[in-house]
């Protein structure tokens, strides 16, 4: 009806949360908002990444462009990215992109003086800002049990290049704020997916008409462990509805067995389950909060634009009346 309000109040419920992983529910909204949030998390949340490399010495086996490309893809801790300026908008350096408000400077100097091959890694990068440093994955590497035959004191960091005796790399790099829409190196998300929450209803009367072997055959037709047979009552139960992948295999199997309507599976149109993995540049919780803030700003801009158009129309009508008068 005209004048009826369709405003919704979306809700987020966190199911699992780690520094680089999050699983949460988004409820009371529709697919357009869910997909908008997903796209913002991938392409609109800013991070800091190396954008300019000046190589002074490089006698390694990798050419300058290859090293620069590898440096750009190293994730940097980007907790202060939201407060930094984009280099194109920075008035302190007139868009040069090399001042403290819009950039961070790195230096790398490595020389191999031994007969053994030397690994040059992201931990060798020296930052001008202690809050913006390469993401350290050495802790997870060091936690590997020594019984696996892997040394726990192996040098951490992401490998940039390997040097033999006499080879040297010396360079200066500038890291800037950016978004994944401009280049994938600025994307804070390794992957962001969402699925509709499924509703599964088993027709108990039809299910009881099946033999135990038929029940087992039907349960096993599902590629994922959605259903299970109770060992005592021999009833088929839904044990993990969210494992369902909307493949329709159990529905096809029921029809092939002459039991159409054995199971009814529907997707909740206002409930979504998100899975988020980050590159480590920012924590998963911060990625979600930043994405919501950016999406809110975009929606506010659209609303402001609509109000401006409506105001322009009203002033246009007023001007027409005045000219007519």
C-alpha positions in Angstrom: 0.0 0.0 0.0 1.1 3.6 -0.7 2.8 5.2 2.3 3.5 1.8 3.9 7.0 1.6 5.4 9.3 -1.3 4.3 12.2 -0.4 6.5 14.1 -3.3 7.9 16.5 -3.6 10.8 19.1 -6.2 9.8 20.7 -8.2 12.5 24.2 -9.8 12.7 24.9 -12.8 14.9 28.5 -14.0 15.2 28.9 -17.8 15.2 32.7 -18.1 15.0 35.4 -15.5 15.2 39.1 -15.6 14.9 41.6 -13.0 13.8 41.6 -14.2 10.1 38.2 -16.0 10.0 34.6 -15.2 10.8 31.3 -17.0 10.3 28.1 -15.0 11.0 24.4 -14.8 10.3 22.8 -11.8 8.6 19.1 -11.7 9.2 16.0 -9.6 8.4 17.3 -8.3 5.1 17.3 -9.3 1.5 19.8 -10.7 -1.0 20.6 -7.3 -2.5 22.0 -6.0 0.9 23.7 -9.3 1.6 25.5 -9.2 -1.8 26.3 -5.5 -1.4 28.0 -6.3 2.0 30.0 -9.1 0.4 31.2 -6.9 -2.5 32.1 -4.1 -0.1 34.1 -6.4 2.0 36.1 -7.6 -1.0 36.5 -4.4 -3.0 35.7 -1.3 -1.0 37.3 -1.7 2.5 40.7 0.0 2.3 44.1 -1.5 3.3 47.7 -0.5 2.9 49.9 -2.1 0.3 53.3 -1.4 -1.4 52.5 0.7 -4.5 55.9 2.2 -5.5 59.3 0.4 -5.5 62.6 2.1 -6.2 65.4 -0.5 -6.7 68.9 0.6 -6.2 70.7 -2.7 -6.4 69.4 -6.1 -7.7 71.8 -8.8 -8.7 69.4 -11.6 -7.8 67.9 -14.1 -10.4 64.6 -12.2 -10.4 64.2 -9.0 -12.5 63.1 -5.7 -10.9 59.5 -5.9 -12.1 59.1 -9.4 -10.6 60.4 -8.3 -7.2 58.2 -5.2 -7.2 55.1 -7.3 -8.0 55.9 -9.7 -5.1 56.4 -6.8 -2.7 53.0 -5.4 -3.7 51.2 -8.6 -2.8 52.6 -8.8 0.7 49.8 -8.1 3.1 50.5 -5.2 5.6 48.9 -4.6 8.9 46.3 -2.0 8.0 44.5 -1.1 11.2 45.0 2.6 10.5 44.0 2.5 6.9 40.5 4.0 7.5 42.1 7.1 9.0 44.8 7.5 6.3 44.3 9.7 3.3 44.2 8.4 -0.3 47.4 9.8 -2.0 45.2 11.4 -4.7 43.3 13.4 -2.1 46.3 14.3 0.1 46.9 18.1 0.2 49.9 17.8 2.5 52.1 16.4 -0.4 50.0 17.7 -3.3 49.1 14.2 -4.5 52.7 13.0 -4.6 51.8 10.2 -2.2 55.0 10.2 -0.2 54.1 12.0 3.1 53.3 10.6 6.6 49.6 11.2 6.1 49.1 9.1 3.0 52.1 6.7 2.9 54.5 4.5 4.7 58.1 4.0 3.7 60.0 0.7 3.7 63.6 -0.2 3.1 65.2 -3.5 2.3 68.9 -4.3 2.3 70.1 -7.9 1.9 73.5 -9.3 0.9 74.4 -13.0 0.9 77.9 -13.6 2.2 77.7 -17.3 2.9 77.8 -20.4 0.7 74.3 -21.3 1.7 71.3 -19.8 -0.1 69.8 -16.9 1.8 66.1 -16.3 2.0 65.0 -12.7 1.8 61.6 -12.4 3.3 59.0 -9.9 4.3 60.5 -9.8 7.8 63.5 -8.1 6.3 61.4 -5.0 5.3 62.1 -2.1 7.7 59.0 0.1 8.1 59.0 3.8 9.0 55.8 3.2 10.9 55.7 0.5 13.6 51.9 0.1 13.1 52.3 -0.8 9.4 54.4 -3.9 9.0 54.2 -7.1 7.0 51.8 -9.6 8.3 53.7 -12.2 10.3 52.8 -15.8 9.6 55.9 -17.2 11.4 53.9 -18.0 14.6 51.8 -20.6 12.8 54.9 -22.0 11.1 56.8 -22.2 14.4 53.9 -24.1 16.1 54.4 -27.1 13.8 55.5 -30.1 15.9 59.2 -30.9 15.6 58.2 -34.5 15.4 57.0 -33.8 11.8 60.6 -33.3 10.9 60.2 -29.5 10.3 62.4 -27.2 12.2 60.7 -24.7 14.4 63.4 -22.0 14.1 63.0 -21.5 10.3 63.0 -17.9 9.3 59.5 -16.5 9.2 57.8 -14.2 6.8 56.9 -14.4 3.1 59.7 -15.2 0.8 60.5 -12.4 -1.7 63.7 -13.7 -3.3 66.5 -16.2 -2.7 70.2 -15.0 -2.9 73.4 -17.0 -3.6 76.8 -15.8 -2.4 77.7 -12.4 -3.6 74.2 -11.5 -4.7 72.5 -8.3 -3.3 69.1 -6.6 -3.2 68.7 -3.0 -2.0 65.5 -1.0 -2.5 63.1 1.5 -1.1 59.3 1.0 -1.2 56.3 3.3 -0.6 53.1 1.8 0.7 49.8 3.6 0.2 46.1 3.3 1.0 43.9 1.7 -1.6 40.9 -0.6 -2.2 40.5 -3.9 -3.9 38.5 -2.3 -6.7 41.7 -0.6 -7.9 44.0 -3.6 -7.4 43.6 -7.0 -5.8 46.7 -6.3 -3.6 44.5 -3.9 -1.6 41.7 -6.4 -0.9 41.6 -7.4 2.8 39.5 -10.5 2.0 40.9 -13.8 0.8 37.3 -15.0 0.3 33.8 -13.9 1.3 30.9 -16.2 0.6 27.3 -16.3 1.7 24.5 -18.8 1.4 20.7 -18.8 2.0 19.8 -20.5 5.2 17.9 -23.7 4.3 14.7 -24.9 5.8 14.3 -28.7 5.5 11.0 -30.5 6.3 10.7 -34.3 6.0 7.3 -35.9 5.3 7.2 -38.3 8.2 4.3 -40.4 6.8 6.1 -41.0 3.5 9.4 -41.6 5.3 7.8 -44.3 7.4 6.6 -46.1 4.3 10.2 -46.8 3.3 12.2 -49.8 4.4 15.4 -49.3 6.4 17.5 -50.1 3.3 15.6 -47.5 1.3 16.1 -45.0 4.0 19.9 -45.6 4.0 19.9 -45.4 0.2 18.1 -42.1 0.3 20.3 -40.6 3.1 23.4 -41.6 1.2 22.2 -39.9 -2.0 23.0 -36.6 -0.4 26.6 -35.5 -1.3 26.9 -33.8 2.1 26.1 -35.1 5.6 22.7 -33.4 6.0 20.7 -36.4 7.2 21.2 -39.3 9.6 19.3 -42.4 10.7 18.7 -42.8 14.4 20.1 -46.2 15.4 17.4 -46.7 18.0 14.2 -45.4 16.4 15.4 -45.8 12.7 14.0 -42.4 12.0 15.7 -40.1 9.5 16.7 -36.8 11.1 18.2 -33.5 9.8 21.6 -33.3 11.6 23.1 -30.4 9.6 20.8 -28.4 7.5 23.5 -25.9 6.6 25.5 -28.6 5.0 22.9 -28.7 2.2 24.3 -27.3 -1.0 21.0 -26.9 -3.0 22.0 -29.7 -5.3 18.5 -31.3 -5.3 20.0 -34.8 -5.2 17.7 -36.0 -2.3 14.7 -34.6 -4.1 15.6 -36.4 -7.3 16.2 -39.6 -5.4 12.8 -39.4 -3.7 11.1 -38.9 -7.1 13.1 -41.9 -8.5 11.9 -44.0 -5.6 8.3 -43.0 -6.3 8.0 -40.8 -3.3 7.7 -37.2 -4.5 7.2 -34.8 -1.6 9.3 -36.9 0.7 11.3 -33.9 1.6 10.7 -30.1 1.2 13.6 -27.8 1.1 13.3 -24.0 0.9 15.7 -21.2 1.2 14.9 -18.5 3.8 14.8 -15.3 1.7 15.8 -13.0 4.6 18.5 -15.1 6.3 22.1 -15.6 5.1 25.2 -17.3 6.5 28.5 -15.6 5.7 32.0 -17.1 5.8 34.9 -14.6 5.7 38.6 -15.3 5.5 41.0 -12.4 5.5 44.6 -11.9 4.3 45.6 -10.8 7.7 45.8 -7.1 6.8 43.0 -6.4 9.2 41.1 -8.7 11.6 37.9 -10.4 10.4 35.8 -8.5 13.0 37.3 -5.1 11.9 36.7 -6.1 8.2 33.0 -6.6 9.0 32.6 -3.4 10.9 34.5 -1.3 8.3 32.3 -2.9 5.5 29.1 -2.0 7.4 30.3 1.6 7.9 31.2 2.0 4.2 27.9 0.5 3.0 26.1 2.9 5.4 28.0 5.8 3.9 27.0 4.7 0.4 23.3 4.3 1.3 23.4 7.7 3.0 24.8 9.2 -0.2 22.0 7.7 -2.3 19.4 9.0 0.1 21.0 12.5 0.0 21.0 12.4 -3.8 17.3 11.5 -3.9 16.5 14.3 -1.5 18.5 16.7 -3.6 16.7 15.7 -6.8 13.3 16.1 -5.0 14.3 19.6 -3.7 15.5 20.6 -7.2 12.1 19.5 -8.6 10.3 21.5 -6.0 12.4 24.6 -6.7 11.8 24.1 -10.4 8.1 24.1 -10.0 8.3 27.2 -7.8 10.3 29.0 -10.5 7.7 28.0 -13.1 4.9 29.4 -11.0 6.8 32.7 -10.5 7.5 33.0 -14.2 3.9 32.3 -14.9 2.7 34.8 -12.4 
